[in-house]
Amino acid sequence: MSAFERWSTAMTRALYGPQGFYRRELPAHHFATSAQTRAFAAAVAVLADHTDTRLGHPDAFTIVDVGAGGGDLLAHLAALLPARIRLAAVELRPRPAGLPARIEWLPEPPDRWTGLLLACELLDNVPCDVAVVDPVGERRYEEVDARGATRTGARLDEADEQWLDRWWPVREPGARAEIGRPRDAAWRDLTARLDHGTALAVDYGHTRTARPEGGTLTGFRDGRDTAPVPDGACDLTAHVAVDAVGADRVERQRDALLALGVRAERPPIGLAHRAPVEYALALAKAGEAARLTDPAGLGGHLWMRTDR
């Protein structure tokens, strides 16, 4: 029989251990994210310019993308931003071939920097525990084995009890909730490294007024949802309790991108006759923008932003 363990331990091994999903797989092979698109990068370039201007154009301005995947976002930014802006990717996997030479590839974030901190769909993959309310109303850790079978484990420790009391106060027998305390701590640790600038996390999530009943922990592989089995063969993800993260400002991606100039306007049909290649490029750009701002899809993701 497989050993049972808390979800945080199982997720850490299955995602980031020696044979973990993110040690072996590229996110783009399994799911699409905003950060893979040129339209999103164009918006981030505008945000970087605003931040650079707000800081008075410092001599050293660095954009650090934590959980950079294949480096798509920084590759797009390299074509949009001046050479004086340093670009650094933080990722467990080896550096992919073909990235612009100016992109640094780091296993850990820099100790200190001024500029922009980016974390696109990072916090949902920070391992967390799951709480379940037992038949007598006690909140306990849910445990899981390598096949995905679950059972009720020990009572929660005091810190996790306090987090649930404040942010997700489940009490009914059978209720489940993901304990977001490790996500909050991870974001505090990252933003503490940013001396001056803007910290931006983009993720799917929820607030206390609309917590999902039963939680959101799931698996993802080959473009489809799958059972959350911690065997390293799939992504393991849970939505973020964004109001607990501690950002200064939370807004829907749709609103944030519109404010940064992303538009899903189709080019005039006459352009198809005058300049068919230009028309095709403009049409593709509009389609990409529409997907990023769709309130039922990526546009419903949440931007958690703090300015320093």
C-alpha positions as CSV (number, residue, x, y, z in Angstrom):
1,M,0.0,0.0,0.0
2,S,1.3,3.5,-0.9
3,A,2.2,5.8,2.0
4,F,-0.1,8.7,2.7
5,E,1.2,12.3,3.3
6,R,-0.1,15.8,3.4
7,W,-0.8,17.5,0.1
8,S,1.9,20.1,0.5
9,T,4.5,17.3,0.7
10,A,3.0,15.4,-2.1
11,M,2.8,18.5,-4.4
12,T,6.4,19.5,-3.7
13,R,7.7,16.1,-4.7
14,A,5.4,15.6,-7.7
15,L,6.0,19.1,-9.1
16,Y,9.6,20.0,-8.1
17,G,11.3,16.8,-7.0
18,P,14.0,15.1,-9.1
19,Q,11.4,13.5,-11.3
20,G,8.8,16.2,-10.8
21,F,6.5,17.6,-13.5
22,Y,8.3,21.0,-13.7
23,R,11.7,19.4,-13.9
24,R,10.7,17.4,-17.0
25,E,7.9,19.3,-18.7
26,L,7.5,22.7,-20.4
27,P,4.2,24.4,-19.5
28,A,3.5,25.3,-23.2
29,H,3.3,21.6,-24.0
30,H,0.3,21.2,-21.6
31,F,-1.6,24.4,-21.3
32,A,-1.7,28.0,-22.7
33,T,-1.0,31.0,-20.5
34,S,-1.2,34.7,-21.0
35,A,2.6,35.0,-20.7
36,Q,3.1,33.0,-23.9
37,T,1.5,35.7,-26.1
38,R,2.8,38.8,-27.8
39,A,-0.2,40.9,-26.8
40,F,0.4,40.2,-23.1
41,A,4.1,41.1,-23.5
42,A,3.2,44.4,-25.1
43,A,1.1,45.2,-22.1
44,V,3.9,44.3,-19.7
45,A,6.3,46.5,-21.8
46,V,3.9,49.4,-21.2
47,L,3.8,48.6,-17.5
48,A,7.6,48.4,-17.4
49,D,7.8,51.8,-19.1
50,H,5.4,53.3,-16.5
51,T,7.4,51.9,-13.7
52,D,10.7,53.0,-15.2
53,T,9.3,56.5,-15.5
54,R,7.9,56.6,-12.0
55,L,11.3,55.6,-10.6
56,G,13.0,58.3,-12.7
57,H,14.7,56.0,-15.1
58,P,17.3,54.5,-12.7
59,D,20.7,53.3,-14.0
60,A,19.8,49.7,-13.1
61,F,16.3,48.4,-14.1
62,T,15.7,44.7,-14.1
63,I,12.6,42.6,-15.0
64,V,12.6,39.3,-13.2
65,D,10.1,36.7,-14.4
66,V,9.8,34.0,-11.7
67,G,8.5,30.7,-13.1
68,A,9.4,31.7,-16.6
69,G,8.6,28.4,-18.3
70,G,10.2,28.4,-21.7
71,G,11.1,32.1,-21.5
72,D,8.4,33.2,-24.0
73,L,7.4,36.4,-22.1
74,L,11.0,37.7,-21.8
75,A,11.8,36.7,-25.4
76,H,8.9,39.0,-26.5
77,L,10.0,41.7,-24.2
78,A,13.6,41.6,-25.5
79,A,12.2,42.8,-28.9
80,L,10.2,45.6,-27.2
81,L,12.4,47.1,-24.5
82,P,15.7,49.0,-24.7
83,A,19.0,47.2,-24.1
84,R,19.5,49.1,-20.8
85,I,16.8,47.0,-19.2
86,R,18.1,43.7,-17.7
87,L,15.9,40.6,-18.3
88,A,16.2,37.7,-15.9
89,A,14.3,34.4,-16.0
90,V,14.0,32.3,-12.9
91,E,13.2,28.6,-13.7
92,L,14.2,25.1,-12.6
93,R,14.6,23.6,-16.1
94,P,17.8,24.2,-18.1
95,R,17.8,27.3,-20.4
96,P,16.0,26.6,-23.7
97,A,17.9,27.0,-26.9
98,G,17.2,30.0,-29.1
99,L,16.5,32.6,-26.4
100,P,17.9,36.1,-27.0
101,A,21.4,36.3,-25.4
102,R,20.4,39.3,-23.2
103,I,18.1,37.1,-21.1
104,E,19.8,35.7,-18.0
105,W,18.7,32.2,-16.8
106,L,18.7,31.8,-13.1
107,P,17.8,29.0,-10.6
108,E,16.9,31.6,-7.9
109,P,15.7,35.2,-7.9
110,P,18.3,37.9,-7.4
111,D,18.8,38.9,-3.8
112,R,17.9,42.6,-4.5
113,W,16.8,44.5,-7.5
114,T,14.9,47.6,-8.8
115,G,12.4,47.2,-11.6
116,L,9.6,44.7,-12.2
117,L,8.8,41.4,-10.5
118,L,6.6,39.1,-12.6
119,A,4.9,35.9,-11.5
120,C,2.4,34.6,-14.1
121,E,0.6,31.5,-12.9
122,L,3.2,30.8,-10.3
123,L,1.3,31.0,-7.0
124,D,-1.3,28.4,-8.0
125,N,1.6,25.9,-8.2
126,V,3.0,26.8,-4.8
127,P,2.4,23.6,-2.8
128,C,-0.3,23.9,-0.2
129,D,-2.3,21.7,2.2
130,V,-5.9,20.8,2.0
131,A,-8.2,21.1,5.0
132,V,-11.3,18.9,5.4
133,V,-13.9,19.1,8.1
134,D,-14.5,15.7,9.8
135,P,-18.0,14.4,10.9
136,V,-17.7,16.1,14.3
137,G,-16.7,19.5,13.0
138,E,-12.9,19.3,13.5
139,R,-10.7,20.6,10.7
140,R,-8.0,18.2,9.7
141,Y,-5.4,17.8,7.0
142,E,-6.4,15.7,4.0
143,E,-3.7,13.2,3.1
144,V,-3.0,11.6,-0.3
145,D,-1.0,8.7,-1.7
146,A,0.9,8.4,-5.0
147,R,-2.2,7.0,-6.7
148,G,-4.4,9.9,-5.7
149,A,-6.4,8.1,-2.9
150,T,-7.2,10.4,0.0
151,R,-7.9,10.1,3.7
152,T,-8.4,12.3,6.7
153,G,-5.3,13.0,8.7
154,A,-4.2,14.9,11.8
155,R,-5.8,18.1,13.1
156,L,-4.6,21.4,11.8
157,D,-1.8,23.2,13.5
158,E,-2.5,26.6,15.0
159,A,-1.1,28.7,12.2
160,D,-3.3,27.0,9.6
161,E,-6.4,27.2,11.9
162,Q,-5.8,30.9,12.1
163,W,-5.4,31.3,8.4
164,L,-8.7,29.5,7.7
165,D,-10.5,31.5,10.4
166,R,-9.5,34.7,8.7
167,W,-9.7,33.8,5.0
168,W,-11.7,30.6,4.4
169,P,-13.7,29.7,7.6
170,V,-15.1,26.3,6.6
171,R,-17.0,24.6,9.4
172,E,-19.6,22.2,7.9
173,P,-18.7,18.5,8.0
174,G,-17.3,17.4,4.6
175,A,-16.2,20.9,3.6
176,R,-12.8,21.3,2.0
177,A,-10.5,24.2,1.5
178,E,-6.9,24.8,0.3
179,I,-4.8,26.6,2.9
180,G,-3.1,29.5,1.1
181,R,-0.6,30.4,3.8
182,P,2.4,29.1,1.8
183,R,1.3,31.2,-1.2
184,D,1.1,34.3,0.9
185,A,4.6,33.6,2.4
186,A,6.1,32.9,-1.0
187,W,4.9,36.2,-2.4
188,R,6.1,38.1,0.7
189,D,9.5,36.5,0.3
190,L,9.7,37.5,-3.4
191,T,8.4,41.0,-3.0
192,A,10.9,41.6,-0.1
193,R,13.7,41.3,-2.7
194,L,12.3,44.2,-4.8
195,D,13.8,47.4,-3.5
196,H,11.8,49.7,-5.8
197,G,9.4,49.1,-8.6
198,T,6.3,47.0,-9.3
199,A,5.5,43.5,-8.2
200,L,2.8,41.7,-10.3
201,A,1.4,38.3,-9.8
202,V,-1.2,37.0,-12.4
203,D,-3.3,34.0,-11.6
204,Y,-6.7,32.5,-11.4
205,G,-8.2,32.9,-8.0
206,H,-11.0,33.9,-5.7
207,T,-11.9,36.2,-2.8
208,R,-13.6,35.5,0.5
209,T,-17.0,36.7,-0.9
210,A,-16.9,33.9,-3.5
211,R,-14.8,31.0,-2.3
212,P,-15.4,27.8,-4.4
213,E,-17.3,25.1,-2.4
214,G,-15.1,22.1,-2.0
215,G,-11.9,23.8,-3.1
216,T,-10.2,23.8,-6.5
217,L,-7.3,21.4,-6.4
218,T,-7.0,19.6,-9.8
219,G,-4.5,18.1,-12.2
220,F,-3.7,19.2,-15.7
221,R,-2.0,17.4,-18.6
222,D,-2.0,17.5,-22.4
223,G,-4.4,20.5,-22.5
224,R,-7.1,18.8,-20.3
225,D,-8.2,18.7,-16.6
226,T,-7.3,15.4,-15.0
227,A,-7.5,13.9,-11.5
228,P,-4.9,15.4,-9.1
229,V,-2.6,12.4,-8.7
230,P,0.8,13.4,-7.2
231,D,2.9,11.0,-9.3
232,G,4.8,13.6,-11.3
233,A,2.8,12.9,-14.5
234,C,0.6,16.0,-14.4
235,D,0.5,19.6,-13.2
236,L,-1.1,20.0,-9.7
237,T,-2.8,23.4,-9.3
238,A,-5.2,25.2,-7.0
239,H,-6.8,28.6,-7.4
240,V,-5.3,31.4,-5.3
241,A,-7.0,33.2,-2.4
242,V,-6.0,36.5,-3.9
243,D,-7.2,38.7,-1.0
244,A,-4.9,36.9,1.4
245,V,-1.8,37.4,-0.7
246,G,-1.4,41.0,0.5
247,A,-1.2,43.0,-2.8
248,D,-2.0,46.7,-2.8
249,R,-4.3,46.3,-5.7
250,V,-6.3,43.4,-7.2
251,E,-8.1,43.7,-10.5
252,R,-9.4,41.5,-13.3
253,Q,-6.9,40.9,-16.2
254,R,-9.4,42.3,-18.7
255,D,-9.5,45.6,-16.9
256,A,-5.7,45.7,-16.4
257,L,-5.0,44.9,-20.1
258,L,-7.5,47.4,-21.4
259,A,-5.9,50.1,-19.2
260,L,-2.5,49.2,-20.8
261,G,-3.8,49.6,-24.3
262,V,-4.7,46.0,-25.3
263,R,-7.6,46.1,-27.8
264,A,-9.4,43.3,-29.6
265,E,-10.6,45.5,-32.5
266,R,-10.7,43.7,-35.9
267,P,-8.8,45.5,-38.7
268,P,-10.8,47.1,-41.5
269,I,-11.7,44.6,-44.1
270,G,-10.4,46.9,-46.8
271,L,-6.9,46.2,-45.5
272,A,-7.2,42.6,-46.6
273,H,-7.2,43.8,-50.2
274,R,-4.6,46.5,-49.9
275,A,-2.1,44.7,-47.7
276,P,-3.2,41.0,-47.0
277,V,-0.1,40.2,-44.9
278,E,-0.6,43.2,-42.7
279,Y,-4.3,42.3,-42.4
280,A,-3.5,38.8,-41.4
281,L,-1.1,39.9,-38.7
282,A,-3.5,42.5,-37.4
283,L,-6.3,39.9,-37.3
284,A,-4.2,37.5,-35.4
285,K,-3.3,40.2,-32.9
286,A,-6.9,41.1,-32.4
287,G,-7.8,37.4,-31.8
288,E,-5.0,37.1,-29.3
289,A,-6.2,40.3,-27.5
290,A,-9.8,38.9,-27.5
291,R,-8.7,35.7,-25.8
292,L,-6.6,37.6,-23.2
293,T,-9.6,39.9,-22.3
294,D,-12.4,37.3,-22.4
295,P,-14.1,37.7,-19.0
296,A,-15.1,34.0,-19.1
297,G,-11.5,32.9,-19.8
298,L,-8.0,34.5,-19.4
299,G,-9.6,37.9,-18.9
300,G,-11.1,36.7,-15.7
301,H,-7.7,36.0,-14.2
302,L,-6.6,38.4,-11.4
303,W,-3.7,40.8,-11.3
304,M,-2.2,41.3,-7.8
305,R,0.0,44.4,-7.9
306,T,2.1,46.2,-5.4
307,D,4.1,49.4,-6.2
308,R,7.2,50.3,-4.1
